[in-house]
Amino acid sequence: MRFLNLIKFKKFYNKMKAKSNNIFQVWTKWLIFVLIIICLFFLVIYRIIKRGIFGPVYNHFLEENWPIVSKTDEDGSILNIAYPDGNIAYYVASFSTKNKVSLSGRIPDNNNMYFWSLTIYRENGSIYQSINDIEIDDKEYLIEIDRNTITTNTSRKSNIKKISPPVGDTYCVIQRVYKRDIRFQLVPNYIPNIVVNDGKEKIKNVMDEERIINSNLLQDIFTKLFTKKFERININDFFKVNVNKFFLPAESEMSLVFPNPYAKYLMVFPYRDSNVIYVKGILQKNIGVNNNSCRYVSFMASSFYTTSTDNFISFKDLRTNSDGEYILYVGFSEKDAKVRGYDSRKENHNLLLWKEGNEKPVLVYRLVSTEKKRNEENSLFSINNKVNNIGYEKIRKTYKYVPYVIN
């Protein structure tokens, strides 16, 4: 009897051991599977960090004929991100650093624009190279981007520019045109012609409808990306300056919004207990294409969370008195502005409105300059803001046209 019990126990033991081995094998397989998933996840993160946050976006639109456009005006907006202005049209294309890319075209006539530039951005959104209209001889230009060439002095006036591409797999090119008397077009006659590898590589033609779809898709993606990043920020702790007076954000913090290297941006937020920003200032004289130190000035009522622009007013529409003085009220309604003193009958009173759904309103001041002597006095460009935010008190000592906020 004892012998039979021993046999039964041995069978039970072997059965449990086999079952235990099976469970161990299953858990081992699951553990290996999970480790593989984790490794793949970190590999993807590493590739994104290595290529830059915008690398996958550039790669998606490689060698296409200006597939992305951006504008914000009275006819509506397309890709309303990165603090756009209603007088500006943006055209975007991306390329592989392995290919030779030739961009040729003609800059709009001076009576049709305030400013033109073509800027190359790295995969992390930072500026690599940029060319503006005063650096092009006789309006016609040819820009060659090729890893087998050495970058020439792009600031020297000529109609042929040779540039070596940035480090990385891809890059994007943005053409900016600050329009004067021309309406926005999806494919204007001043958009550069693209040739890749001397015509051996075919460029994908993009229909107008596809451009709009592409641009709106990117707007949805970037709006969510910017909102996730910026809505967690305590603006006082983040900027470490008085944000209720105009301040100059660090260039390092603006790289996500594809900044214009020929522009400086001032920001100001309303007080917590106020829906209106009351601004006084003096407008520069002779703003325009013939004044390299001040090509363009505008104010934008924008959202800090989404970087979209609700409304804007440029220097040409800014009402001033005989001394060039203006008063600007920025709020959610004309009624609120009137409480602070806005009176449309006064010659130098101006009104700019945020949209009701704007959860983090901000007022942005834009100054564009192509002046090469950036260190001269009375210039925003003489202030070094590469890594530090600059407060109002420091700005007003250098730039006499900085707008002043009335409490």
Solvent accessible surface area in square Angstrom, and as a share of the most:
residue,aa,sasa,rsa
1,M,178,0.80
2,R,211,0.77
3,F,138,0.57
4,L,101,0.50
5,N,79,0.41
6,L,111,0.55
7,I,64,0.33
8,K,138,0.58
9,F,130,0.54
10,K,130,0.55
11,K,137,0.58
12,F,121,0.50
13,Y,116,0.44
14,N,78,0.40
15,K,144,0.61
16,M,91,0.41
17,K,108,0.46
18,A,53,0.41
19,K,117,0.49
20,S,63,0.41
21,N,70,0.36
22,N,85,0.44
23,I,90,0.46
24,F,143,0.60
25,Q,98,0.44
26,V,78,0.45
27,W,175,0.62
28,T,48,0.28
29,K,143,0.60
30,W,145,0.51
31,L,109,0.54
32,I,91,0.46
33,F,106,0.44
34,V,67,0.38
35,L,92,0.46
36,I,89,0.45
37,I,85,0.43
38,I,78,0.39
39,C,85,0.51
40,L,94,0.47
41,F,115,0.48
42,F,125,0.52
43,L,94,0.47
44,V,81,0.46
45,I,64,0.32
46,Y,125,0.48
47,R,137,0.50
48,I,64,0.32
49,I,131,0.66
50,K,146,0.62
51,R,38,0.14
52,G,7,0.06
53,I,73,0.37
54,F,1,0.01
55,G,0,0.00
56,P,61,0.39
57,V,32,0.19
58,Y,9,0.04
59,N,72,0.37
60,H,129,0.58
61,F,12,0.05
62,L,49,0.24
63,E,19,0.08
64,E,17,0.08
65,N,41,0.21
66,W,1,0.00
67,P,0,0.00
68,I,7,0.03
69,V,0,0.00
70,S,7,0.04
71,K,14,0.06
72,T,17,0.10
73,D,28,0.15
74,E,146,0.65
75,D,90,0.47
76,G,35,0.34
77,S,53,0.34
78,I,18,0.09
79,L,12,0.06
80,N,15,0.08
81,I,15,0.08
82,A,28,0.22
83,Y,6,0.02
84,P,1,0.00
85,D,0,0.00
86,G,6,0.05
87,N,19,0.10
88,I,0,0.00
89,A,0,0.00
90,Y,24,0.09
91,Y,0,0.00
92,V,26,0.15
93,A,2,0.01
94,S,4,0.02
95,F,0,0.00
96,S,16,0.10
97,T,4,0.02
98,K,153,0.65
99,N,23,0.12
100,K,53,0.22
101,V,0,0.00
102,S,15,0.10
103,L,0,0.00
104,S,36,0.24
105,G,20,0.20
106,R,108,0.39
107,I,2,0.01
108,P,12,0.07
109,D,68,0.35
110,N,66,0.34
111,N,98,0.50
112,N,43,0.22
113,M,0,0.00
114,Y,13,0.05
115,F,0,0.00
116,W,0,0.00
117,S,0,0.00
118,L,3,0.01
119,T,0,0.00
120,I,2,0.01
121,Y,0,0.00
122,R,88,0.32
123,E,9,0.04
124,N,77,0.40
125,G,0,0.00
126,S,28,0.18
127,I,55,0.28
128,Y,52,0.20
129,Q,46,0.20
130,S,18,0.11
131,I,1,0.01
132,N,3,0.01
133,D,17,0.09
134,I,42,0.21
135,E,11,0.05
136,I,6,0.03
137,D,55,0.28
138,D,114,0.59
139,K,44,0.19
140,E,87,0.39
141,Y,9,0.04
142,L,53,0.27
143,I,0,0.00
144,E,31,0.14
145,I,1,0.00
146,D,21,0.11
147,R,125,0.46
148,N,135,0.69
149,T,32,0.19
150,I,153,0.78
151,T,46,0.27
152,T,65,0.38
153,N,80,0.41
154,T,16,0.09
155,S,44,0.29
156,R,164,0.60
157,K,122,0.52
158,S,38,0.24
159,N,64,0.33
160,I,90,0.46
161,K,1,0.00
162,K,77,0.33
163,I,1,0.01
164,S,28,0.18
165,P,16,0.10
166,P,6,0.04
167,V,148,0.85
168,G,33,0.32
169,D,75,0.39
170,T,3,0.02
171,Y,1,0.00
172,C,2,0.01
173,V,0,0.00
174,I,12,0.06
175,Q,0,0.00
176,R,8,0.03
177,V,0,0.00
178,Y,0,0.00
179,K,14,0.06
180,R,102,0.37
181,D,110,0.57
182,I,46,0.23
183,R,162,0.59
184,F,36,0.15
185,Q,100,0.45
186,L,34,0.17
187,V,71,0.41
188,P,3,0.02
189,N,146,0.75
190,Y,14,0.05
191,I,25,0.13
192,P,2,0.01
193,N,89,0.46
194,I,14,0.07
195,V,50,0.29
196,V,0,0.00
197,N,41,0.21
198,D,98,0.51
199,G,54,0.52
200,K,180,0.76
201,E,71,0.32
202,K,182,0.77
203,I,35,0.18
204,K,97,0.41
205,N,107,0.55
206,V,5,0.03
207,M,124,0.55
208,D,61,0.32
209,E,113,0.51
210,E,53,0.24
211,R,4,0.01
212,I,61,0.31
213,I,116,0.59
214,N,17,0.09
215,S,0,0.00
216,N,64,0.33
217,L,94,0.47
218,L,12,0.06
219,Q,51,0.23
220,D,79,0.41
221,I,82,0.42
222,F,14,0.06
223,T,37,0.22
224,K,141,0.60
225,L,58,0.29
226,F,2,0.01
227,T,34,0.20
228,K,143,0.60
229,K,75,0.32
230,F,13,0.05
231,E,84,0.38
232,R,192,0.70
233,I,34,0.17
234,N,76,0.39
235,I,17,0.09
236,N,69,0.35
237,D,93,0.48
238,F,67,0.28
239,F,7,0.03
240,K,164,0.69
241,V,32,0.18
242,N,76,0.39
243,V,3,0.02
244,N,26,0.14
245,K,36,0.15
246,F,0,0.00
247,F,0,0.00
248,L,1,0.01
249,P,4,0.02
250,A,0,0.00
251,E,75,0.34
252,S,65,0.42
253,E,56,0.25
254,M,17,0.08
255,S,30,0.20
256,L,28,0.14
257,V,9,0.05
258,F,30,0.12
259,P,20,0.13
260,N,2,0.01
261,P,40,0.25
262,Y,21,0.08
263,A,9,0.07
264,K,18,0.07
265,Y,23,0.09
266,L,0,0.00
267,M,3,0.01
268,V,0,0.00
269,F,4,0.02
270,P,24,0.15
271,Y,77,0.29
272,R,225,0.82
273,D,137,0.71
274,S,30,0.20
275,N,85,0.44
276,V,10,0.06
277,I,4,0.02
278,Y,33,0.13
279,V,0,0.00
280,K,86,0.37
281,G,13,0.12
282,I,85,0.43
283,L,27,0.13
284,Q,20,0.09
285,K,165,0.70
286,N,128,0.66
287,I,23,0.12
288,G,10,0.10
289,V,15,0.09
290,N,142,0.73
291,N,34,0.18
292,N,53,0.27
293,S,51,0.33
294,C,6,0.04
295,R,2,0.01
296,Y,0,0.00
297,V,1,0.01
298,S,1,0.00
299,F,1,0.00
300,M,0,0.00
301,A,0,0.00
302,S,0,0.00
303,S,8,0.05
304,F,6,0.03
305,Y,40,0.15
306,T,32,0.18
307,T,0,0.00
308,S,22,0.14
309,T,2,0.01
310,D,20,0.10
311,N,64,0.33
312,F,56,0.23
313,I,21,0.11
314,S,1,0.01
315,F,29,0.12
316,K,97,0.41
317,D,84,0.43
318,L,13,0.06
319,R,94,0.34
320,T,43,0.25
321,N,34,0.17
322,S,116,0.75
323,D,103,0.53
324,G,16,0.15
325,E,74,0.33
326,Y,4,0.02
327,I,22,0.11
328,L,0,0.00
329,Y,4,0.01
330,V,0,0.00
331,G,0,0.00
332,F,38,0.16
333,S,36,0.23
334,E,71,0.32
335,K,160,0.68
336,D,47,0.24
337,A,0,0.00
338,K,112,0.48
339,V,122,0.70
340,R,71,0.26
341,G,38,0.36
342,Y,22,0.09
343,D,32,0.16
344,S,55,0.36
345,R,209,0.76
346,K,106,0.45
347,E,107,0.48
348,N,19,0.10
349,H,9,0.04
350,N,6,0.03
351,L,44,0.22
352,L,7,0.03
353,L,57,0.28
354,W,5,0.02
355,K,119,0.50
356,E,137,0.62
357,G,67,0.64
358,N,17,0.09
359,E,138,0.62
360,K,54,0.23
361,P,18,0.11
362,V,0,0.00
363,L,0,0.00
364,V,0,0.00
365,Y,3,0.01
366,R,4,0.01
367,L,5,0.03
368,V,0,0.00
369,S,2,0.01
370,T,3,0.02
371,E,48,0.22
372,K,123,0.52
373,K,143,0.60
374,R,68,0.25
375,N,131,0.67
376,E,71,0.32
377,E,158,0.71
378,N,61,0.31
379,S,16,0.10
380,L,0,0.00
381,F,21,0.09
382,S,44,0.28
383,I,17,0.09
384,N,115,0.59
385,N,5,0.02
386,K,128,0.54
387,V,109,0.63
388,N,94,0.48
389,N,27,0.14
390,I,12,0.06
391,G,19,0.18
392,Y,21,0.08
393,E,92,0.41
394,K,128,0.54
395,I,0,0.00
396,R,126,0.46
397,K,164,0.69
398,T,43,0.25
399,Y,5,0.02
400,K,134,0.57
401,Y,42,0.16
402,V,14,0.08
403,P,0,0.00
404,Y,95,0.36
405,V,7,0.04
406,I,49,0.25
407,N,124,0.64
